[in-house]
Structures are given as C-alpha cells and as structure tokens.
Amino acid sequence: MNTYRMNAVMAGILYFLGTVFGILSAVVGGEVISSIVQAKPLTSSDLLSILAADPSRLVGGSFLILLMGISLAAMTVFLYPIFRKDSKELAAGMLLFRGALEGTYYFATTLGFVALFTLGKEYVATGADSAALQSMIKVVYQFMDILGPAGTILFLIGATCLYISFYRTRLIPRWLTVWGLIGVIPYMAYALLHYFHLDTGYGLYLQMVLMPQEMVMAVWLIVKGFNPSAIAALSAKANVN
C-alpha cells in the first residue's frame, strides 16, 4: 500500500520553509517590509527617509518573499493527489486558493517591493526633490499595504479547504486540524479589519492562534507522516468510487 510518506515529508518541509522565508523576509527587508507584514504602515516621511538611507534591503526581502510563495504553492501539489480521493471539490479549492492564487499574490508582492526599490534608488539619484517621484513611492506603498490583507483572505480560504480535508480524512490528528480551523476565524477578522482600515492594533495577536499551528503541523508531517489507517480508508474509498 502506498503510504504517501514522501508527500507528507515534502508538504511538511515546504510548509516549514515557507514560514521561515516569510519571517526572514521581514528581518532582511527592514522596516518597509516588516511594516506591511505587521500591518503598521509607515508615514510618508518615514518611508522616504528609509528608502533614501538604504533601499537595497528590499531586494533581499523581496527575494525571500518569492521563495516563500514558491514553497507554499508547491506544498499543495503534494497534498492534492491524496485529498482528491476524499473530495475533488475541496482538493481543487485548496489547489486554487493556497496554490495558484496565493502564489500569484506572493509574486505580485515581490514585484511591488522591487518597484519600491527601483523608485527608492531613483529618489536618491534625483536628490530627493521630485514631488512626482514621492507621489509614486507613496502610491506603490499604499498598494502594497492593501494587497497584504487581500492576499491573506485568499490564503485563509485555501487554508479552510485544507483543514476541512485533513479533518475529513484523519490523515493527521483532528485536534491539530480543529486548531487550524479555529485559528482561521481571528485571522480572517484581522484581514478584514485591515482591509477596511479599521485596525485595532491587535492584528498580531489575532494571527497568533494560527501561526504556531502551521509550524506544529509542518513538524508533524515531517516526523509522523500520514495516519496509515486513514490512507488505507482513502484508498478503499477511491477503489469503490
């Protein structure tokens, strides 16, 4: 019987790497990227002064964001063949939202920060006296600020499909999937509040239910893999269908 051990390990590794790349992007990218990640937008004067001081940090941070997007989108490829044995609709939802759309969001985010880097270099080269350039930098940054919660909403829809699939199939313990489903609720609240500019200042705390769950799940997949009895049940179900 195929236990899909490699699928579990690869999904776990990609989950783990995606999270690590995301954390490192905020560290390497400096205040500009971390302000978007933490939903604490910079003022126009602070943004311009940071870009004038060192716009190059955006390049390293944006590259790590690209790696995060690749890792998390690729993760769905290893889970899809198993989930589709239970529900093709849920599996397709995960592949679409956590794979294609979330991956596109990270790619767009990378391009946005690269654009900020380019504008920042030009801002320094022109002597920081171009009103048009300052306006362009401000618009791109505001676009990145609103793109963040929009991408988070896509991620959470895909995450919901993933957790429901895990719950139905029992491939991992149900307490772990219930933890994920519970964590989606405050995380979605954070995304909607930020999207409509109703931030309460508690955004990080609203994310903290789900963030550790994903790391625990990644480690579980790497170390434990899938439940063999659940794999057997899925194989039997697929044969009957």
N, C-alpha and C positions, 0 to 999 in steps of 0.2 A: 504494500500500500504506500502511495506517495504521501509523505508526512508534510511536504512543503516546508521543510526545515530551512532551506536556503531562502525561500520567500520571506519567512519570518525574520531571519537574521538580517537580510538586506533591508527590509522595511524598517527594522529597529535601528540599524546603523544610519540609514538616510534620515530618519526622524531625529536621531541624536545629532548628526552633523548639521542638519538644518537649523536646529535650535542653537548650537554652538556658533555657527556662522552668523546667525541673527544677533546674538549677544556681542560677538566681536565687531560686527559692523558698527554698532553704536559706540564702542570703545575707540576703534580705529578712526571712524568717521568724525569724531569730535562732537562739538556742541550742536552743529547743524543737524546731523543725522539723529543724534540722541534726543533732540528737541521734538523731532517728528515721531520717533518711537515712543517717547514718554508722553506725547500729546501735550507738550508745554511749549507752544510756539514762541519764537524769539521776536523781540520788537525789531522794527526796520533798522534802527541804528545799530543794535547789537549784531544783527545778521550781516550788515555791511561791514562792520568793523572786523568780524570774524573772518569773512571772506577776504578782506584786504590783508589780514595778518597771515593766513595760511589756507588757501583754497585747496591745496593738493591733498589734504586728508580725505576729501570727498571721494577721490579716486579709489583709494584703498577700501573705504567703507562701502562704496557702491559695488565694487567687485565682490565683496563678501555677501552683499545682498543678492547679487546674481547667483552666487554659489548656493545660497540658502534656497532660492527659488528652484534651482535645478534639483537640489536634493529632495525637497518636499514634493515637487511634482513627480519626480521619478519614483518616490515611495509608493504612489498609488498604483503604479504598473505592477508591482509585486503583490499587491493585495487584491487587485481586480479579478484575476483568474479564480480566486478562492471565493470571494464574496458573490460572484455571479452564479455560483452553484446554489446559493440560497435565494437571492433576489437580483435579477438583472437590472431592475429599476434603481435600487439603492446603490448597486455597484457602479452603474453608469452615472448616478448623481455624484458619487464620490470622485469618480474619474474626471467628470466635467468641472466641478467646483474646486476640489482640492488639487486637481491635476492641471487641466488646461487653463481655467480662469485664474486660479491663484498664481500659477506660473506666469501668466501674462501680466498680472498685477506686479509681480516682483521685477519682471523685465521692464515694465513702464517706470517703476520706481528707480531702477538703475539708470535709465535714460534721463529721468528727471534730475537726479543728483549729478550726473555727468554734465547736463546742461548748466546747472548751478556752478559747477567747477569752471566750465568754459566762460560763463559770464563773469565769474569772480576774477579770473585771470585778465579778462578784458577790462574789468573795472579798475584793477590795479594798474594796468598798462596806460589807461587814459587819464591817470591822475585823480581818479575818484571824483570827477567833476561833471559826469554825464547824467543828467536827470532822466533821460530816456533809458539808459542802462540800469539805473537804480530802480526804475519802474518795472523793467523786465525781470530783474532779480526778485523783486517783491512778488510779482505775479506768479513766477515759477515756484517760489517757496510756498505761497498760499495754495497753489495747485497741489503740491506735494502734501501739504497739511490735510487737505480734504480727501486726497487719494488714499491716505492711510486708513481711515475708518471704512471707506468703501471696500478696500481690499480685505479688511477684517471681516466684514459682513459675508463676502464670498467664502473666505476661509471657514467661518462658523457654519455656513450652510453645508459645506463639504464635510466638516467635522461631525456634524449631526448625522449625516448619512453614514459616515464611517463608524460612529459609536453605536448606532442602531444595528448596523450589520454585525458588529462584534457582539452586541447583546443577543441578537437572534441566534447567531451561530455558536456562541460559547467558546470561541477559539481562545479567548483569554478570560480570566475570571470576571464575573459580572460586576463585582464591586468596583473593578477598575473602569469598566465602561459606564457604570452609573455615575461614578466620579466625573467622568468626562462630560456626560450629558448635563449634570448639574452645573458644571463649570461653564458650559456654553451660555447659560442664562445671564449671569452678571457680565460676562464678556460682551455679549450682544448689547446689553444695556450701555456699557462703556462706549461701544462703537456708535450707537445711535445718538447718545448724548453729545459725543464729539462731533459727529457729522452735522448735527443741527446747532452746534456752538452752544451747548447747554452743559458744558463740562462742570463738574462739581469739585474737581481737584482730587477725586478719589479713584481716578482711572486705573492707576497701577494696582490698587487693592482689588478692583473688580476683575482684573486679569489674573490675579494670583491663585484663584481656585483651579483654573485650567492649566496654567503654565507648568506647575510641578507634575501634574498628571501626565502630560505628554512625555516628560523625561522618564517618569516611572514606567510608563507603557513601553517606551523605547528600550529600556534596560530589560524589561520582562521579555519582550520579543527576542532580544539577542540571547539572553541566558536560557529562558524556558521554552521559547518557540510556541507553537500552537498546541492546543489540547488534542492529543491523538484520538480520543473518543469522538470529539467534535468533528475532526477531519473525516473519520470513518462514517459518521452520520451524514455529513455533507456529500460524501462520495456515493453513499447508498441513495440519497435523495436525488442526486444527479442521474444515477442509473435508472431510477424509476421514471423520472421525467423524460 
